[in-house]
Amino acid sequence: MTPQLDKGTVQPAKSKASPDQREAPLVKPAAVQINDAGQIWRSILVRMPQGAVPDDLRDPKIWRAVQASPRSALIRMDRLFVLAYDESWGVEALVKHATNSEVRLLVMKVFEFAGVSDNLYRDDTLEVFWGGGWYGVRRIDDHVAIATGFSTEGQAIEALRRSYPRVGR
């Protein structure tokens, strides 16, 4: 709800965000991976932090840590393929302005698809989980990871099954 102002009155800017607003999570330099570096521009994959939404890309300050790292800093004309942590959405964007502390994007396409964390295998004790670029196996009770780094859900399921003792041998 927006407060109504009387004509002629000015209210000071609020120092804190309202409870309805949330702060966009910062992108970490390790989440930026160069796929291809050509003569004119680069093609880059960015994995957004958990909880990020496509609208967060409007905030140029989320790139502060990325721009502070020479290895991952984005430059004008970089083409970005941005993926949600759970890969439930993606964005194709072009860097239109970059400084040492912020990046402004031209968003060309936003799309949604089923996230990789939807309907992953689980039994009574263990479950397969998505780790933001790989699959893992963890205990359901305390979420302690048993094994991580699998490229497919099938590999993680196989590791889950191998973690149980064999019966009859």
Secondary structure, 3 states (H helix, E strand, C coil): CCCCCCCCCCCCCCCCCCCCCCCCCCCCHHHEEEEEECCCCEEEEEECCCCCCHHHHHCHHHHHHHHCCCCCCCCCCCEEEEECCCCCEEEEEEEEEECCCCEEEEEEEEEECCCCCCCCCECCCEEEEECCCCEEEEECCCCCEEEEEECCHHHHHHHHHHCCCCCCC
